[in-house]
Amino acid sequence: MMDLSEAIKSRRTCRAFTSKPVSEGLINEVLQLASRAPS
């Protein structure tokens, strides 16, 4: 399984979603990584 940073860097599109809840820690990590993305 690829880690979060690699998933973001690969820029794949996902159109299938699950009802599995997302932890607050994961949301914070995604937001921190997104803040470093070029505009």
C-alpha distance matrix in Angstrom:
0.0 3.8 6.5 9.5 11.7 9.9 9.5 13.2 14.3 13.2 15.5 14.3 16.4 15.4 18.4 17.2 17.1 17.1 19.5 17.1 18.5 16.8 17.8 20.3 18.5 15.5 18.3 20.1 17.2 16.9 20.6 20.9 18.7 20.5 23.8 23.2 22.6 25.6 28.0
3.8 0.0 3.8 6.7 8.2 6.2 6.3 9.9 10.7 10.1 12.6 12.2 14.8 14.5 18.0 17.5 17.5 18.1 20.5 18.2 19.0 16.8 17.5 19.5 17.4 14.3 16.8 18.2 15.0 14.4 18.1 18.1 15.5 17.4 20.6 19.7 19.1 22.0 24.6
6.5 3.8 0.0 3.8 5.7 5.5 6.3 8.8 10.1 10.9 13.0 13.4 15.9 15.6 19.0 18.7 18.0 18.4 20.3 17.7 17.8 15.0 15.1 16.7 14.1 11.3 13.9 14.9 11.5 11.5 15.1 14.8 12.5 14.9 17.9 17.0 17.0 20.4 23.0
9.5 6.7 3.8 0.0 3.8 5.5 5.1 6.3 8.6 10.0 11.1 12.0 14.1 14.0 17.3 17.3 16.4 17.2 18.9 16.5 16.1 12.9 13.2 14.2 12.0 8.7 10.8 11.8 8.5 7.8 11.5 11.5 9.3 11.4 14.5 14.1 14.0 17.5 19.9
11.7 8.2 5.7 3.8 0.0 3.8 5.4 5.3 6.2 8.7 10.3 12.2 14.9 15.7 19.2 19.9 19.3 20.5 22.3 20.1 19.5 16.2 16.2 16.6 14.1 11.3 12.7 12.8 9.2 8.5 11.5 10.7 7.6 10.1 12.8 11.5 11.5 14.8 17.6
9.9 6.2 5.5 5.5 3.8 0.0 3.8 5.4 5.0 6.1 8.8 10.3 13.5 14.6 18.3 19.1 19.2 20.6 23.0 21.0 21.0 18.0 18.6 19.5 17.2 14.1 15.7 16.3 12.8 11.7 14.8 14.3 11.0 12.8 15.8 14.2 13.4 16.2 19.0
9.5 6.3 6.3 5.1 5.4 3.8 0.0 3.8 5.5 5.3 6.7 7.4 10.1 10.9 14.6 15.3 15.5 17.2 19.7 18.1 18.4 15.7 16.9 18.1 16.5 12.9 14.0 15.5 12.5 10.5 13.8 14.3 11.2 12.2 15.7 14.9 13.5 16.4 18.6
13.2 9.9 8.8 6.3 5.3 5.4 3.8 0.0 3.8 5.5 5.4 7.6 10.0 11.5 15.0 16.4 16.4 18.4 20.7 19.3 19.0 16.0 17.1 17.5 16.1 12.7 12.9 14.0 11.2 8.6 11.2 11.8 8.4 8.7 12.2 11.5 9.9 12.7 14.9
14.3 10.7 10.1 8.6 6.2 5.0 5.5 3.8 0.0 3.8 5.4 8.5 11.6 13.8 17.5 19.1 19.6 21.8 24.2 22.9 22.7 19.7 20.6 20.9 19.1 15.9 16.4 16.9 13.8 11.7 13.9 13.7 9.9 10.5 13.4 11.6 9.7 11.9 14.6
13.2 10.1 10.9 10.0 8.7 6.1 5.3 5.5 3.8 0.0 3.8 5.7 9.4 11.8 15.4 17.1 18.3 20.7 23.5 22.5 23.0 20.4 21.9 22.7 21.2 17.7 18.2 19.4 16.5 14.1 16.6 16.9 13.3 13.4 16.7 15.2 12.9 14.6 16.9
15.5 12.6 13.0 11.1 10.3 8.8 6.7 5.4 5.4 3.8 0.0 3.8 6.6 9.5 12.9 15.2 16.4 19.3 22.0 21.5 21.8 19.4 21.2 21.9 20.9 17.3 17.1 18.6 16.2 13.1 15.2 16.3 12.9 11.9 15.3 14.5 11.6 13.2 14.8
14.3 12.2 13.4 12.0 12.2 10.3 7.4 7.6 8.5 5.7 3.8 0.0 3.8 6.5 10.0 12.1 13.9 16.8 19.9 19.7 20.7 18.7 21.1 22.3 21.7 18.0 17.9 20.0 17.9 14.8 17.2 18.7 15.6 14.7 18.3 17.9 15.2 16.8 18.0
16.4 14.8 15.9 14.1 14.9 13.5 10.1 10.0 11.6 9.4 6.6 3.8 0.0 3.8 6.6 9.4 11.4 14.8 17.9 18.4 19.5 18.0 20.9 22.1 22.1 18.4 17.8 20.4 18.9 15.5 17.6 19.8 17.1 15.6 19.2 19.5 16.7 18.2 18.7
15.4 14.5 15.6 14.0 15.7 14.6 10.9 11.5 13.8 11.8 9.5 6.5 3.8 0.0 3.8 5.8 7.7 11.1 14.4 15.0 16.5 15.6 18.7 20.5 20.9 17.2 16.7 19.8 18.6 15.4 17.8 20.4 18.1 16.9 20.6 21.3 18.9 20.9 21.3
18.4 18.0 19.0 17.3 19.2 18.3 14.6 15.0 17.5 15.4 12.9 10.0 6.6 3.8 0.0 3.8 6.5 10.2 13.3 14.9 16.6 16.4 20.0 21.7 22.7 19.2 18.4 21.7 21.1 17.9 19.9 22.8 21.0 19.4 22.9 24.0 21.6 23.4 23.3
17.2 17.5 18.7 17.3 19.9 19.1 15.3 16.4 19.1 17.1 15.2 12.1 9.4 5.8 3.8 0.0 3.8 7.0 10.4 12.1 14.5 14.9 18.6 20.9 22.0 18.6 18.3 21.9 21.3 18.5 20.9 23.8 22.2 21.1 24.7 25.9 23.9 26.1 26.2
17.1 17.5 18.0 16.4 19.3 19.2 15.5 16.4 19.6 18.3 16.4 13.9 11.4 7.7 6.5 3.8 0.0 3.8 6.9 8.6 10.8 11.6 15.3 17.7 19.1 16.1 15.7 19.4 19.3 16.8 19.1 22.2 21.1 20.1 23.6 25.2 23.6 26.1 26.2
17.1 18.1 18.4 17.2 20.5 20.6 17.2 18.4 21.8 20.7 19.3 16.8 14.8 11.1 10.2 7.0 3.8 0.0 3.8 5.4 8.4 10.2 13.8 16.7 18.3 15.6 15.7 19.5 19.6 17.8 20.2 23.1 22.4 21.9 25.3 27.0 25.8 28.7 29.0
19.5 20.5 20.3 18.9 22.3 23.0 19.7 20.7 24.2 23.5 22.0 19.9 17.9 14.4 13.3 10.4 6.9 3.8 0.0 3.8 6.2 9.1 12.5 15.3 17.5 15.5 15.4 19.1 19.9 18.4 20.5 23.5 23.4 23.0 26.0 28.1 27.3 30.3 30.4
17.1 18.2 17.7 16.5 20.1 21.0 18.1 19.3 22.9 22.5 21.5 19.7 18.4 15.0 14.9 12.1 8.6 5.4 3.8 0.0 3.8 6.6 9.6 12.9 14.7 12.8 13.4 17.0 17.5 16.6 19.0 21.7 21.6 21.8 24.7 26.6 26.3 29.5 30.0
18.5 19.0 17.8 16.1 19.5 21.0 18.4 19.0 22.7 23.0 21.8 20.7 19.5 16.5 16.6 14.5 10.8 8.4 6.2 3.8 0.0 3.8 6.5 9.4 11.7 10.5 10.7 14.1 15.2 14.7 16.6 19.3 19.9 20.0 22.6 24.8 24.8 28.2 28.6
16.8 16.8 15.0 12.9 16.2 18.0 15.7 16.0 19.7 20.4 19.4 18.7 18.0 15.6 16.4 14.9 11.6 10.2 9.1 6.6 3.8 0.0 3.8 6.6 8.4 6.7 7.0 10.5 11.4 11.0 13.0 15.5 16.1 16.5 19.0 21.2 21.4 24.8 25.5
17.8 17.5 15.1 13.2 16.2 18.6 16.9 17.1 20.6 21.9 21.2 21.1 20.9 18.7 20.0 18.6 15.3 13.8 12.5 9.6 6.5 3.8 0.0 3.8 5.3 5.3 6.5 8.8 10.0 10.9 12.6 14.5 15.7 16.7 18.7 20.8 21.7 25.3 26.2
20.3 19.5 16.7 14.2 16.6 19.5 18.1 17.5 20.9 22.7 21.9 22.3 22.1 20.5 21.7 20.9 17.7 16.7 15.3 12.9 9.4 6.6 3.8 0.0 3.8 5.5 5.1 6.2 8.6 9.9 10.6 12.3 14.3 15.2 16.5 19.0 20.3 23.9 24.6
18.5 17.4 14.1 12.0 14.1 17.2 16.5 16.1 19.1 21.2 20.9 21.7 22.1 20.9 22.7 22.0 19.1 18.3 17.5 14.7 11.7 8.4 5.3 3.8 0.0 3.8 5.4 5.1 6.2 8.7 9.9 10.6 12.4 14.2 15.5 17.3 19.0 22.7 23.9
15.5 14.3 11.3 8.7 11.3 14.1 12.9 12.7 15.9 17.7 17.3 18.0 18.4 17.2 19.2 18.6 16.1 15.6 15.5 12.8 10.5 6.7 5.3 5.5 3.8 0.0 3.8 5.4 5.0 6.2 8.6 9.9 10.6 12.2 14.3 15.9 16.9 20.6 22.0
18.3 16.8 13.9 10.8 12.7 15.7 14.0 12.9 16.4 18.2 17.1 17.9 17.8 16.7 18.4 18.3 15.7 15.7 15.4 13.4 10.7 7.0 6.5 5.1 5.4 3.8 0.0 3.8 5.4 5.2 6.2 8.7 10.0 10.5 12.4 14.7 15.6 19.1 19.8
20.1 18.2 14.9 11.8 12.8 16.3 15.5 14.0 16.9 19.4 18.6 20.0 20.4 19.8 21.7 21.9 19.4 19.5 19.1 17.0 14.1 10.5 8.8 6.2 5.1 5.4 3.8 0.0 3.8 5.5 5.1 6.2 8.7 9.8 10.6 13.0 14.7 18.2 19.2
17.2 15.0 11.5 8.5 9.2 12.8 12.5 11.2 13.8 16.5 16.2 17.9 18.9 18.6 21.1 21.3 19.3 19.6 19.9 17.5 15.2 11.4 10.0 8.6 6.2 5.0 5.4 3.8 0.0 3.8 5.4 5.1 6.2 8.5 10.0 11.3 13.0 16.7 18.3
16.9 14.4 11.5 7.8 8.5 11.7 10.5 8.6 11.7 14.1 13.1 14.8 15.5 15.4 17.9 18.5 16.8 17.8 18.4 16.6 14.7 11.0 10.9 9.9 8.7 6.2 5.2 5.5 3.8 0.0 3.8 5.5 5.2 6.0 8.6 10.2 10.8 14.5 15.8
20.6 18.1 15.1 11.5 11.5 14.8 13.8 11.2 13.9 16.6 15.2 17.2 17.6 17.8 19.9 20.9 19.1 20.2 20.5 19.0 16.6 13.0 12.6 10.6 9.9 8.6 6.2 5.1 5.4 3.8 0.0 3.8 5.4 5.0 6.1 8.9 10.0 13.4 14.1
20.9 18.1 14.8 11.5 10.7 14.3 14.3 11.8 13.7 16.9 16.3 18.7 19.8 20.4 22.8 23.8 22.2 23.1 23.5 21.7 19.3 15.5 14.5 12.3 10.6 9.9 8.7 6.2 5.1 5.5 3.8 0.0 3.8 5.5 5.3 7.0 9.3 12.8 14.3
18.7 15.5 12.5 9.3 7.6 11.0 11.2 8.4 9.9 13.3 12.9 15.6 17.1 18.1 21.0 22.2 21.1 22.4 23.4 21.6 19.9 16.1 15.7 14.3 12.4 10.6 10.0 8.7 6.2 5.2 5.4 3.8 0.0 3.8 5.4 5.4 6.9 10.6 12.8
20.5 17.4 14.9 11.4 10.1 12.8 12.2 8.7 10.5 13.4 11.9 14.7 15.6 16.9 19.4 21.1 20.1 21.9 23.0 21.8 20.0 16.5 16.7 15.2 14.2 12.2 10.5 9.8 8.5 6.0 5.0 5.5 3.8 0.0 3.8 5.3 5.2 8.7 9.9
23.8 20.6 17.9 14.5 12.8 15.8 15.7 12.2 13.4 16.7 15.3 18.3 19.2 20.6 22.9 24.7 23.6 25.3 26.0 24.7 22.6 19.0 18.7 16.5 15.5 14.3 12.4 10.6 10.0 8.6 6.1 5.3 5.4 3.8 0.0 3.8 5.6 8.3 9.2
23.2 19.7 17.0 14.1 11.5 14.2 14.9 11.5 11.6 15.2 14.5 17.9 19.5 21.3 24.0 25.9 25.2 27.0 28.1 26.6 24.8 21.2 20.8 19.0 17.3 15.9 14.7 13.0 11.3 10.2 8.9 7.0 5.4 5.3 3.8 0.0 3.8 6.5 8.9
22.6 19.1 17.0 14.0 11.5 13.4 13.5 9.9 9.7 12.9 11.6 15.2 16.7 18.9 21.6 23.9 23.6 25.8 27.3 26.3 24.8 21.4 21.7 20.3 19.0 16.9 15.6 14.7 13.0 10.8 10.0 9.3 6.9 5.2 5.6 3.8 0.0 3.8 6.4
25.6 22.0 20.4 17.5 14.8 16.2 16.4 12.7 11.9 14.6 13.2 16.8 18.2 20.9 23.4 26.1 26.1 28.7 30.3 29.5 28.2 24.8 25.3 23.9 22.7 20.6 19.1 18.2 16.7 14.5 13.4 12.8 10.6 8.7 8.3 6.5 3.8 0.0 3.8
28.0 24.6 23.0 19.9 17.6 19.0 18.6 14.9 14.6 16.9 14.8 18.0 18.7 21.3 23.3 26.2 26.2 29.0 30.4 30.0 28.6 25.5 26.2 24.6 23.9 22.0 19.8 19.2 18.3 15.8 14.1 14.3 12.8 9.9 9.2 8.9 6.4 3.8 0.0
